[in-house]
Amino acid sequence: MTGHSTVEGTVQNVVFRNEENGYTVLALVTDLGEEVTVVGCIPFAAAGESMTITGTWVEHATYGVQLAAETVDRRMPKDEEEILVYLSSGVLKGVGPATAARLVERFGADTLRVIEEEPERLTAIKGMTAKKATEISTAFRALTGLRRVTEFLSRYELPVSMAMSLVRAYGENTVSSLKDNPYLLADDRFGVEFSTADEIAISMGFGGDDDCRVEAAVLYELSHNLSNGHVFLPRNKLVAATAQLIDVDGDTVEKAVDDLCEGGKIICRPIANVQGCYLRRMYEAETYVAKRLWAACTEECEHWVDAGKVIGEIEMQQGVVYAPLQRHAVTLAAEKGVLVLTGGPGTGKTTAVRGIVTLFERMGLSVLLLAPTGRAAQRMGQLCGRDAQTIHRSLGMSYNELTGEVNFRKNEKEPLECDAVIVDEMSMVDLELMAALLHALRPGCRLILVGDSDQLPSVGAGNVLGDLLKSGVIPAVTLTEIFRQAQNSAIIRNAHAVNSGRAPELQNNQNDFFFLRRRAPEALVETVVGLCKQRLPDNMGIPAGEIQVLSPTRKGVCGTVNLNRALQGALNPPTANKRQKLWGDLLLRQGDRVMQTKNNYDVVWESSDGAMGTGIFNGDVGIIEDIDPSGEMVTVRFDERTCIYTNEMLSQLELAYAMTVHKAQGSEYRAVVLVSAPVAPALMVRGVLYTAITRARELLVLVGDDVTPAAMAADDRRQRRYSGLRRRLKEASEG
């Protein structure tokens, strides 16, 4: 059997059920008497149910031919025999075969209706108390409610796997809630695009200026613009964008904004001569960060030691002589509750951080080293000679499916067990993560924030590092001197040249920075592939797995999508013993380098030491270790963590032989091959080029034209981010 098919039949038995996501394996007996194994999201399926299932036939190595369900039309059993089988299956807690038999004997074909609508009649059954009857009825109504939700989703071609999350949020009244307001689907928890929810609502007869439509559009604009870095939107811009999105007049949107403010879903506050409109959680995060950081600035810190004397001892111990600004940074760390330490490559940030760590330990303080990504934490730990971990892991992050919110186990009630926290790669830390970290710090815990303010800002909303520096409120040291050893690196010299607005030096190939002119896009791609496959491994001794190709863009011949296809074909070609899977336009193959493209708080991983955990995050890079023969599961190893991806999760993966500069933030690679070709104006800016160059540790090869780098270095435009943290810090300091 191949291709698409539709089968009708009755569930004989359920082989496997995951109650968290509804994934089910069941045996279905068709009307022709054939037994079919069905797999897919069929929440709380039970023997005795009748179903019409449309799906695709797949071959499983162990279990043989299966029908992977795409749409499921479920019908409750109607005759006495089917009802008896259904209730005897254990689908209802508290009802086993004996109770099922007594119920059907008493109520016959009317049994299920009585359970749902007249539970008080169940007490006529021997041994059935009023409490138990109510519990059985409640459980049955929940099941029928879930079935109606899946039918609703199927009708509008939405994934039925969403049903579990919807029912957790809205209970047995989910369908009536969705009929009253289909825009509930556009909530971040459920992953439905506003445009899709809008189509459903309009098909259901909702008007273009319906209150729930306009309010949902306002919330969508605020939520969507978080991904553009904006913590808030000026009210006039929010109104104009919403009016354009759904083609209504401004007055209608103004009323919706007022209603949302009155209901507490958004907060409007004056900031920098505009009326700023925030999602409530973003306003609370911003005001909390400002309040906690200012409090840390004003706290008296006992440093218990002669800092100057101890710093001299540390210099002797580590064999260094601090430059004046480095010494100033280490001294301030001893004296202040919070310190920002910034500087470009080669300016000695790592040396200063090592000094601060040693000083804190001499003071008897327990120190926690943190970074926003696993790779950044690993590098920080290696450079400091101590353990480091991600911010998420240290805070005990989890995901609440009911509220759609990220939760952290560590907070004011259960703070981090340390006296000082040092965070590296602060340019990547967004506002909400900063707030979560501050919630977990005990009063008096010292905080050192380290980063490069000239790198690209965080993917998430806010401009935390930049705002802290520009506020003038937080004690800060900016290292500017490039040390002699670093001056020998053309990578570092060119990074600083770009940062000052000058084009990188391309005329003379040097020991760690090379330029290969390739003006034709096809020749550029061919050269990039050749560098990764042969030239760098053979001539420089750098394995392909330690080379990262970077491009400013995903699009075009020189974008990451096309580069990944070419690199996959060259570095991991198909062979007879490599399984592969086509998912949409994405071809995945055993051995491929892949990247997670969104935060997934639910995916379960197992580490090499047997520990279990959850959560793979945007930007994590791994290797495909296996694709099971049926194609239903893909095993990916992310450093020491291994996890299983099912089909519905594959849209979160993409090939990572080449990645955008934005995705490479916070990572460092032994060798970088950087594409130099014209891209969209928003990407032809200094920050992108500077960030790309500073990703390379030992070698950078620039391939393309010599005009693009000069143009990027000259353009210091930075995308404006609406963030009020700088202003709120100044207001706090002014009393």
Helices and strands as residue ranges (DSSP letters): E 4-17, E 23-30, E 35-41, E 50-60, E 64-75, H 80-88, H 97-107, G 108-110, H 111-117, G 119-124, H 130-155, H 162-170, G 171-173, H 174-180, G 182-186, H 194-203, H 211-224, E 233-234, H 235-246, H 250-262, E 266-271, E 274-279, H 280-298, H 307-318, H 324-335, E 338-343, H 349-362, E 367-371, H 374-384, E 388-390, H 391-395, E 397-400, E 405-408, E 420-423, G 426-428, H 431-439, E 446-451, H 464-471, E 476-479, H 484-487, H 490-499, E 513-517, H 521-530, I 531-540, G 544-546, E 547-551, H 560-571, E 580-583, E 586-589, E 593-596, E 600-607, E 612-616, E 621-627, E 633-638, E 641-646, G 647-652, E 653-655, E 658-660, H 661-664, E 669-676, G 681-683, H 686-693, E 696-704, H 707-714, H 725-733
